[in-house]
C-alpha cells in the first residue's frame, strides 16, 4: 500500500505510483518511504472514499416498475408519450439506428419496407382492413411507464399516456407482458390507474413517501421506459418544490434533475428508501431531450387521487364555484390588505355554493378553516382536496375588514374548467384603454355603456399605468373599490374617498368578453 504522512495516499501520489517509474518519482519528490504491499488496483480499492450507490434501491424497486404500451386501432405509432412539446422524432434518426429499428418493429410504416409492414399487419397491410384507419388489429400508438402500488396488480401512470388508448399492456422488467384494464383517469392531475390480472400472483409493489420528508437537495432515482428502451435508471436531486408550470390549478410539482425523457411519463421517482416521492409527468426542454429540468407530481397529490380512482374510477372534488385571481401588491394596497396574499374573487357563478353563501366580487379569501390562504392556487388545491358536502369556514376581506362565511361545498361539474371551478388562471392582460377628461390622469377615456351598466372604455393612453396593466379599449369598468359606477362622476367620487382614506390605489373591476377581472390603478394624481 502507498502511504503518505497521515497513512493515506494522496491523489497525486497514487496517480504517479501507478507505474514503477511513478513510484520512484514519488519517493524522490516527497522524501517519504513508500511501502508497497498490494497492487495499485487493490490500493485504490482499499483507500477509495465511500461513494453512494443506488444499486440496492434499484434492485428493490425495479420489479415494481413497468413499461406501459398503449394500443389503438386508428392512429400510427407515436414516438413519444406527449411528454414534451418539442423534440426530435424517430424519423430524424439514421436508418441503422437501434431506436429506428424499434420504431419499425412496433408498427411504424417505413415506405422502404412495405414487405415488412405487410407481415406486421397481415394480408390487408397498410390502408386495408387492418391497416391505418381500419377497425381491425390493435397496434401500439404510445408508450410510457408505470408502477405497481398493490400486490394485486394496480398500476399508476399518467393520464396523457393512456388517454388515446383502447387497450393497454404492462411489460414487466423480466419481459412478461400482461393485459391491463383502465380503472380510471383524472386529466386535472394527469393521473391514471390500470389493473392487471396476475391470476393469483402477488406483484412487487412500492409505497408512497411522506412529502414532509422530501427536501430540496435530497437524492432521487427515476426508473422508467425512456424512448421505449425498457427499464432505465437515472439519478439526481430534488431541485425545487412547489413548481407552477401553468398546466392547471393543481400545479405543485417537484422539480428534479435526474435525466427524464420521453417514455418516462408515468414512471416513479424514488427516495433512497425506495419510496415514491413523485410521478414523472413533464420536462422543460428546447430539444425534446433531458436538460436536467423535470417535473413530478408529488406523492401527497398522487396518493389521494389514486385512492379515489381505485375506489370509484373517478375523483370527486369540492367546489366553491367562484372565479378567482391572485392578489398582487397593487391590489392589496388598493383594498387595504397588509400583504399580497389570499385569493381575490372576480365573480361567483350563479347558483354555486359560493354564491349561495354570499360571496361577492371583490372579496379576498384570506383563510380556510383557520389556515392562511397563500394565493389563488393554494385555495384551488385545498378546496379540490375536500369532499363535496363538506362545510368550510372562510375568512374574507370585504370593505376593509375581515368577516367569516360558512360554505357547504358542492361537487365539481365534470365539464367545469380546471379544478374546483375556482379558475385561478391569471386572466390574460391585454393592452390598454383610455378615459374621459375626469379620468385622464389614469390614462382612460370612458363613455356610457350599451346596457347602461358601468362605463365603456373608449380610449387609452399607451404610456399609462392602465395600459401597462392590460386594460383595453372596448372593455368596461363595472365598479371601483367594489362600488358600482355608471358615470365618470361616480368614479371620481370613489377615487376622492379613497384618497381621503389614505389609499394610493383603487381597485377597478374590468369586464371583457373573456370575463371579469380586477386591476389596481394608482390615484395619486387624481383630483
C-alpha positions as MATLAB code, in Angstrom:
seq = 'XXXXXXXXXXXXXXXXXXXXXXXXXXXXXXXXXXXXXXXXXXXXXXXXXXXXXXXXXXXXXXXXXXXXXXXXXXXXXXXXXXXXXXXXXXXXXXXXXXXXXXXXXXXXXXXXXXXXXXXXXXXXXXXXXXXXXXXXXXXXXXXXXXXXXXXXXXXXXXXXXXXXXXXXXXXXXXXXXXXXXXXXXXXXXXXXXXXXXXXXXXXXXXXXXXXXXXXXXXXXXXXXXXXXXXXXXXXXXXXXXXXXXXXXXXXXXXXXXXXXXXXXXXXXXXXXXXXXXXXXXXXXXXXXXXXXXXXXXXXXXXXXXXXXXXXXXXXXXXXXXXXXXXXXXXXXXXXXXXXXXXXXXXXXXXXXXXXXXXXXXXXXXXXXXXXXXXXXXXXXXXXXXXXXXXXXXXXXXXXXXXXXXXXXXXXXXXXXXXXXXXXXXXXXXXXXXXXXXXXXXXXXXXXXXXXXXXXXXXXXXXXXXXXXXXXXXXXXXXXXXXXXXXXXXXXXXXXXXXXXXXXXXXXXXXXXXXXXXXXXXXXXXXX';
ca = [
       0.000    0.000    0.000;
       1.161    3.524   -0.749;
       1.346    5.722    2.343;
       1.990    9.401    2.883;
       2.471   11.301    6.168;
      -1.018   10.573    7.526;
      -1.108    6.981    6.431;
      -3.457    7.621    3.434;
      -2.385    8.002   -0.172;
      -2.698   11.461   -1.698;
      -4.283   11.624   -5.137;
      -1.069   12.816   -6.775;
       0.979   10.074   -5.110;
      -1.454    7.337   -6.154;
      -1.556    8.570   -9.743;
       2.214    8.787  -10.016;
       2.696    5.432   -8.338;
       0.624    3.662  -10.978;
       3.880    2.678  -12.662;
       7.209    1.549  -11.309;
       8.758    4.758  -12.607;
       5.987    6.669  -10.895;
       6.757    5.023   -7.579;
      10.374    6.055   -7.803;
       9.354    9.598   -8.760;
       7.001    9.776   -5.797;
       9.747    8.687   -3.414;
      12.169   11.282   -4.742;
       9.564   14.034   -4.785;
       8.200   13.537   -1.284;
      11.114   12.029    0.543;
       8.604    9.687    2.184;
       9.379    5.968    2.323;
       6.686    4.108    0.389;
       5.648    0.640    1.452;
       4.465   -1.461   -1.461;
       2.279   -4.289   -0.168;
      -0.534   -4.514   -2.758;
      -1.143   -3.843   -6.404;
      -2.203   -0.363   -7.452;
      -5.769   -1.501   -8.121;
      -6.010   -3.099   -4.690;
      -4.594    0.006   -3.034;
      -7.126    2.266   -4.710;
      -9.962   -0.092   -3.838;
      -8.978   -0.202   -0.195;
      -8.400    3.513    0.183;
     -11.190    4.931   -2.034;
     -13.696    7.031   -0.095;
     -17.211    5.661    0.241;
     -19.361    6.670   -2.780;
     -23.188    6.480   -2.590;
     -24.576    3.631   -4.665;
     -28.167    3.355   -5.788;
     -27.857   -0.338   -6.612;
     -29.686   -1.594   -3.528;
     -32.605    0.757   -4.126;
     -32.771   -0.177   -7.806;
     -32.677   -3.900   -7.045;
     -35.575   -3.496   -4.616;
     -37.882   -1.313   -6.726;
     -37.224   -2.401  -10.322;
     -39.658   -5.354  -10.240;
     -42.434   -2.882   -9.367;
     -41.803   -0.625  -12.391;
     -43.394   -1.477  -15.740;
     -43.456   -0.191  -19.283;
     -46.941    0.767  -20.427;
     -47.782    0.075  -24.060;
     -50.911    1.793  -25.349;
     -52.745    0.322  -28.328;
     -55.404    1.620  -30.685;
     -56.983    0.702  -33.989;
     -56.580    4.035  -35.717;
     -53.508    6.148  -35.139;
     -49.997    5.337  -36.374;
     -47.412    4.526  -33.759;
     -46.248    7.513  -31.758;
     -42.609    8.098  -30.956;
     -43.433    9.861  -27.738;
     -45.913    9.885  -24.914;
     -46.939   13.531  -25.072;
     -44.200   14.175  -22.550;
     -42.575   17.164  -24.203;
     -43.909   19.688  -26.693;
     -40.739   19.978  -28.718;
     -38.159   17.460  -29.777;
     -36.667   15.179  -32.373;
     -38.772   12.337  -33.778;
     -37.705    8.836  -34.828;
     -37.949    9.853  -38.481;
     -34.909   12.066  -37.944;
     -32.749    9.135  -36.852;
     -30.363    7.260  -39.192;
     -31.849    4.123  -40.791;
     -29.448    1.847  -38.891;
     -30.146    3.457  -35.515;
     -31.449    0.923  -32.921;
     -34.331    3.205  -31.977;
     -35.385    3.413  -35.624;
     -35.458   -0.383  -35.738;
     -37.560   -0.359  -32.549;
     -39.943    2.085  -34.209;
     -40.383   -0.190  -37.225;
     -40.853   -3.250  -35.049;
     -43.807   -1.696  -33.247;
     -45.757   -0.745  -36.315;
     -44.187    2.415  -37.747;
     -44.596    2.465  -41.520;
     -41.387    2.739  -43.487;
     -42.011    3.312  -47.217;
     -38.823    1.399  -47.993;
     -40.066   -1.700  -46.146;
     -43.580   -2.393  -47.403;
     -42.990   -6.150  -47.227;
     -42.107   -5.988  -43.553;
     -45.152   -3.826  -42.925;
     -47.321   -6.378  -44.725;
     -46.028   -9.101  -42.423;
     -46.809   -6.994  -39.342;
     -50.430   -6.364  -40.305;
     -51.191   -9.464  -42.329;
     -52.530   -9.621  -45.844;
     -54.550   -6.419  -45.709;
     -51.479   -4.327  -44.941;
     -51.445   -0.534  -44.971;
     -54.716    1.007  -45.977;
     -56.545   -2.316  -45.771;
     -58.981   -3.510  -43.196;
     -56.260   -3.980  -40.621;
     -54.114   -1.088  -41.745;
     -54.055    2.536  -40.652;
     -57.528    3.932  -40.224;
     -59.059    0.453  -40.212;
     -61.063   -1.227  -37.499;
     -59.011   -4.389  -37.286;
     -55.974   -5.291  -35.251;
     -54.858   -3.173  -32.347;
     -51.408   -1.672  -32.613;
     -49.181    0.459  -30.383;
     -49.783    4.189  -30.527;
     -47.892    5.366  -27.432;
     -45.641    4.153  -24.675;
     -44.835    5.273  -21.190;
     -44.064    3.978  -17.722;
     -45.924    2.959  -14.602;
     -45.530    1.147  -11.291;
     -47.392   -1.255   -9.030;
     -48.858    0.172   -5.838;
     -50.539   -3.022   -4.644;
     -49.721   -6.712   -4.719;
     -52.970   -7.470   -6.568;
     -51.951   -5.556   -9.696;
     -52.971   -1.884   -9.542;
     -50.631    0.277  -11.642;
     -50.226    4.069  -11.566;
     -49.300    6.022  -14.686;
     -50.062    9.352  -16.368;
     -53.409   10.210  -17.935;
     -51.669   11.579  -21.013;
     -50.004    8.194  -21.558;
     -53.289    6.258  -21.706;
     -55.745    8.912  -22.892;
     -55.732    7.833  -26.551;
     -55.721    4.099  -25.918;
     -58.278    1.348  -26.393;
     -56.105   -1.407  -24.952;
     -53.116   -1.469  -22.626;
     -50.218   -3.815  -21.983;
     -47.944   -3.727  -18.938;
     -44.451   -5.028  -19.679;
     -42.615   -6.089  -16.529;
     -38.878   -5.779  -16.049;
     -38.411   -9.510  -16.815;
     -40.193   -9.085  -20.159;
     -43.536  -10.563  -19.081;
     -46.446   -8.893  -20.878;
     -49.785   -8.568  -19.112;
     -53.023   -7.122  -20.472;
     -54.200   -4.196  -18.360;
     -57.606   -2.652  -17.799;
     -58.148    1.070  -17.360;
     -59.711    1.614  -13.927;
     -59.933    5.405  -14.027;
     -58.160    8.583  -15.021;
     -58.038   12.174  -13.861;
     -56.995   14.708  -16.528;
     -56.799   17.538  -13.984;
     -53.854   15.957  -12.190;
     -52.692   13.874  -15.173;
     -53.007   10.583  -13.285;
     -54.468    7.222  -14.282;
     -54.804    3.766  -12.754;
     -54.579    0.445  -14.626;
     -55.182   -3.082  -13.298;
     -53.635   -6.360  -14.427;
     -54.873   -9.818  -13.576;
     -51.981  -11.829  -12.247;
     -54.159  -14.935  -11.800;
     -53.268  -15.183   -8.141;
     -49.735  -13.879   -8.488;
     -48.606  -11.306   -5.943;
     -46.760   -8.408   -7.525;
     -43.870   -6.487   -6.036;
     -45.185   -3.008   -5.246;
     -43.879    0.253   -3.796;
     -45.153    2.697   -1.191;
     -45.663    6.446   -1.170;
     -43.169    8.722    0.571;
     -44.141   11.357    3.114;
     -43.922   14.752    1.385;
     -42.873   16.355    4.652;
     -39.628   14.416    4.484;
     -38.770   15.444    0.925;
     -36.193   18.220    0.921;
     -34.546   20.220   -1.822;
     -31.143   18.613   -2.300;
     -32.233   15.050   -1.482;
     -31.031   12.275   -3.777;
     -33.702   10.727   -6.009;
     -33.729    7.867   -8.510;
     -36.010    7.797  -11.567;
     -36.898    4.440  -13.127;
     -38.798    4.197  -16.394;
     -39.023    3.438  -20.084;
     -37.362    6.342  -21.963;
     -37.676    6.093  -25.755;
     -39.047    2.562  -25.349;
     -35.703    1.231  -24.171;
     -37.189   -0.552  -21.172;
     -36.098   -0.381  -17.551;
     -33.690    2.525  -17.293;
     -32.370    4.145  -14.119;
     -31.200    7.732  -13.704;
     -30.291    9.655  -10.569;
     -30.209   13.263   -9.408;
     -31.549   15.501   -6.687;
     -34.748   17.333   -5.843;
     -34.062   20.745   -7.380;
     -37.139   22.623   -6.144;
     -40.624   22.160   -4.704;
     -43.998   23.746   -5.412;
     -43.353   24.479   -9.079;
     -46.198   26.002  -11.110;
     -45.715   25.144  -14.783;
     -49.057   26.522  -15.943;
     -50.699   23.171  -16.610;
     -53.623   23.730  -14.243;
     -54.816   24.937  -10.858;
     -53.280   21.953   -9.043;
     -49.711   22.660  -10.138;
     -47.464   21.823   -7.209;
     -44.680   19.881   -8.880;
     -41.380   18.601   -7.608;
     -38.535   19.646   -9.886;
     -35.767   17.056  -10.249;
     -32.565   16.980  -12.273;
     -32.435   13.219  -12.847;
     -32.394   12.563  -16.598;
     -36.032   12.088  -17.623;
     -37.109   11.738  -21.248;
     -39.999   10.729  -23.474;
     -41.304    7.409  -22.283;
     -40.552    8.205  -18.632;
     -44.051    9.656  -18.264;
     -45.952    7.879  -15.502;
     -42.782    6.412  -14.055;
     -41.782    6.824  -10.404;
     -39.075    8.896   -8.781;
     -37.805    7.234   -5.594;
     -36.002    8.394   -2.499;
     -33.136    6.315   -1.135;
     -35.591    4.324    0.974;
     -37.301    3.069   -2.171;
     -40.460    5.139   -1.587;
     -42.197    7.043   -4.392;
     -41.700   10.773   -3.929;
     -43.201   11.741   -7.286;
     -44.558   10.646  -10.661;
     -42.659   11.957  -13.672;
     -45.007   13.888  -15.915;
     -43.270   16.721  -17.791;
     -39.922   18.134  -18.788;
     -38.677   21.534  -19.820;
     -36.572   21.113  -22.909;
     -35.868   23.127  -26.059;
     -34.630   19.938  -27.753;
     -37.154   17.391  -26.513;
     -34.490   15.544  -24.515;
     -33.406   15.889  -20.921;
     -31.650   19.104  -19.973;
     -31.891   18.456  -16.254;
     -35.302   20.016  -15.592;
     -38.100   17.509  -14.998;
     -41.346   17.797  -13.069;
     -43.010   15.128  -10.939;
     -46.455   15.022   -9.341;
     -45.767   14.886   -5.581;
     -46.686   11.764   -3.639;
     -49.236   13.588   -1.468;
     -51.289   14.632   -4.503;
     -50.971   11.268   -6.234;
     -51.835    9.238   -3.127;
     -55.271   10.817   -2.680;
     -56.183   10.881   -6.367;
     -55.094    7.283   -6.914;
     -57.098    6.126   -3.896;
     -60.231    7.740   -5.350;
     -59.605    6.228   -8.789;
     -59.132    2.765   -7.317;
     -62.340    3.114   -5.318;
     -64.728    4.810   -7.755;
     -62.881    5.161  -11.063;
     -63.144    8.923  -10.774;
     -62.233   11.778   -8.456;
     -64.881   13.794   -6.600;
     -63.732   17.296   -5.727;
     -65.098   20.054   -3.600;
     -66.468   23.071   -5.480;
     -66.868   26.702   -4.494;
     -67.958   27.939   -7.881;
     -66.158   31.264   -7.921;
     -63.676   32.714  -10.371;
     -60.537   33.836   -8.558;
     -57.289   35.580   -9.333;
     -54.064   36.290   -7.433;
     -53.734   39.289   -5.122;
     -50.893   41.469   -6.332;
     -49.087   44.059   -4.248;
     -51.016   46.820   -6.009;
     -54.357   45.112   -5.424;
     -53.551   44.548   -1.754;
     -52.734   48.223   -1.315;
     -55.894   49.298   -3.099;
     -58.180   47.368   -0.725;
     -56.223   47.921    2.469;
     -54.689   44.457    2.879;
     -51.373   44.473    4.705;
     -49.766   41.964    2.324;
     -50.440   40.489   -1.136;
     -51.867   37.101   -0.155;
     -55.157   35.270   -0.450;
     -57.440   34.748   -3.451;
     -59.432   37.602   -4.995;
     -62.973   36.695   -6.021;
     -63.644   38.006   -9.518;
     -67.181   36.675   -9.786;
     -69.269   33.940   -8.148;
     -71.072   31.607  -10.528;
     -74.840   31.969  -10.246;
     -76.307   29.265   -8.038;
     -72.911   27.957   -6.950;
     -72.050   27.183   -3.300;
     -70.045   30.389   -3.074;
     -72.898   32.437   -4.490;
     -75.412   30.880   -2.080;
     -73.096   31.606    0.860;
     -72.954   35.292   -0.060;
     -69.525   35.571   -1.648;
     -69.182   38.723   -3.735;
     -66.920   40.077   -6.432;
     -64.059   41.881   -4.737;
     -63.929   39.582   -1.705;
     -60.497   38.242   -0.836;
     -60.411   34.780    0.732;
     -57.645   35.015    3.322;
     -58.188   31.832    5.348;
     -59.826   28.418    5.076;
     -60.806   26.639    8.291;
     -58.458   28.920   10.177;
     -55.438   28.287    7.948;
     -53.994   31.150    5.912;
     -54.514   31.046    2.150;
     -51.250   31.866    0.405;
     -52.610   32.550   -3.052;
     -55.318   31.612   -5.542;
     -53.604   28.338   -6.431;
     -53.445   27.390   -2.760;
     -57.210   27.904   -2.385;
     -57.932   25.837   -5.509;
     -55.830   22.903   -4.337;
     -57.258   22.875   -0.843;
     -60.883   23.159   -1.919;
     -60.352   20.483   -4.572;
     -58.892   18.116   -1.973;
     -62.072   18.295    0.123;
     -65.134   16.120   -0.229;
     -68.337   17.527   -1.720;
     -70.809   18.330    1.030;
     -68.095   19.450    3.445;
     -68.776   22.645    5.340;
     -65.865   25.050    5.398;
     -65.238   28.269    7.264;
     -63.826   31.041    5.105;
     -62.400   34.342    6.234;
     -62.941   37.010    3.576;
     -61.655   40.562    3.397;
     -64.522   42.861    2.411;
     -64.911   46.640    2.679;
     -61.696   46.986    4.641;
     -62.331   44.326    7.279;
     -62.354   40.560    7.733;
     -65.593   38.657    8.096;
     -66.474   34.949    8.306;
     -68.504   32.936    5.809;
     -69.670   29.329    6.041;
     -69.891   27.451    2.744;
     -71.139   23.937    2.023;
     -69.047   22.704   -0.888;
     -70.689   21.295   -3.973;
     -69.372   18.739   -6.457;
     -67.183   19.972   -9.262;
     -69.149   19.525  -12.516;
     -67.496   17.154  -14.957;
     -67.316   19.830  -17.650;
     -66.125   22.570  -15.303;
     -62.932   24.196  -16.451;
     -59.879   23.229  -14.403;
     -60.314   22.078  -10.876;
     -62.742   23.183   -8.206;
     -64.348   25.695  -10.517;
     -62.133   28.227   -8.843;
     -60.441   29.352  -12.015;
     -57.160   30.631  -10.689;
     -55.523   31.100  -14.032;
     -54.230   34.600  -14.429;
     -56.665   36.460  -16.646;
     -54.976   37.442  -19.824;
     -53.904   41.007  -19.504;
     -54.161   42.529  -22.909;
     -53.293   46.027  -23.833;
     -54.723   49.304  -22.814;
     -57.852   51.515  -22.715;
     -58.397   55.291  -22.195;
     -60.536   57.670  -20.083;
     -62.606   60.717  -20.177;
     -61.193   64.073  -19.141;
     -62.022   63.414  -15.461;
     -60.050   60.167  -15.713;
     -57.217   61.471  -17.873;
     -54.688   61.052  -15.054;
     -55.402   57.347  -15.119;
     -54.887   57.157  -18.885;
     -58.528   56.263  -19.523;
     -61.232   57.687  -21.769;
     -64.739   56.447  -20.992;
     -68.299   56.744  -22.220;
     -71.746   55.283  -21.490;
     -72.077   51.523  -21.950;
     -74.647   49.974  -24.262;
     -76.585   48.349  -21.432;
     -76.429   51.385  -19.143;
     -74.345   49.496  -16.575;
     -70.808   50.608  -15.985;
     -68.589   52.677  -18.273;
     -67.339   51.692  -21.693;
     -63.607   52.253  -22.208;
     -63.320   54.170  -25.450;
     -59.638   55.025  -25.405;
     -56.393   54.508  -23.507;
     -53.063   56.271  -23.172;
     -50.448   53.705  -24.239;
     -47.979   55.215  -21.751;
     -50.351   54.946  -18.776;
     -50.461   52.523  -15.860;
     -53.831   51.348  -17.132;
     -52.231   50.279  -20.389;
     -49.389   48.594  -18.543;
     -51.933   46.605  -16.517;
     -53.542   45.298  -19.704;
     -56.744   47.348  -19.832;
     -58.038   47.626  -23.398;
     -60.332   49.787  -25.420;
     -63.711   48.087  -25.750;
     -63.712   46.748  -22.220;
     -65.934   48.091  -19.472;
     -65.491   49.450  -15.929;
     -68.247   47.971  -13.770;
     -67.100   49.039  -10.297;
     -64.382   50.933   -8.453;
     -63.445   49.800   -4.949;
     -66.441   47.444   -5.133;
     -68.899   50.309   -5.734;
     -70.872   50.229   -8.959;
     -70.253   53.162  -11.301;
     -72.227   54.414  -14.283;
     -70.642   57.820  -14.928;
     -67.243   59.499  -14.702;
     -68.552   61.457  -11.724;
     -69.213   58.181   -9.881;
     -65.613   57.130  -10.472;
     -64.182   60.459   -9.317;
     -66.323   60.335   -6.169;
     -64.963   56.907   -5.232;
     -61.398   57.919   -6.005;
     -61.631   61.042   -3.869;
     -62.933   58.984   -0.962;
     -60.081   56.532   -1.385;
     -57.585   59.391   -1.220;
     -59.198   60.689    1.961;
     -58.828   57.193    3.426;
     -55.118   57.326    2.712;
     -55.161   54.913   -0.229;
     -52.788   55.374   -3.121;
     -54.530   52.887   -5.418;
     -58.079   51.990   -6.385;
     -59.465   48.636   -7.424;
     -61.172   48.718  -10.842;
     -63.355   45.826  -11.939;
     -62.936   45.378  -15.677;
     -65.416   43.428  -17.791;
     -64.452   41.969  -21.166;
     -65.713   39.260  -23.494;
     -63.395   36.850  -21.677;
     -64.913   37.560  -18.268;
     -64.297   39.858  -15.338;
     -61.071   40.732  -13.526;
     -59.714   43.266  -11.037;
     -56.946   45.773  -11.729;
     -55.412   48.186   -9.190;
     -54.550   51.641  -10.564;
     -52.644   54.488   -8.848;
     -54.770   57.500   -7.894;
     -52.231   59.987   -6.532;
     -52.663   62.327   -9.430;
     -56.443   62.159   -9.473;
     -58.334   65.254   -8.251;
];
